[in-house]
């Protein structure tokens, strides 16, 4: 499984959405499941999948599917 598949899988499993939903318009609170609790579940899933610990500023700034890709690149994750 490559890093993009891991990333996408975290969103799909955490939010119960399909791969077709993964796009630029997927943002924090744009779907019911991506509330504050869902956000922290997503962070935990990503931290586990990539064996990283996100800084609080990055967790707060992680506001969309696309932003998340850039955030994880800061931690050495290559997509």
Secondary structure, DSSP 8 states (H G I E B T S, - for coil): --HHHHHHHHHHHHHT--GGG-STT-BTTSSTT-SHHHHHHHHHHHHHHHT----HHHHHH--BHHHHHHHHHTTT---
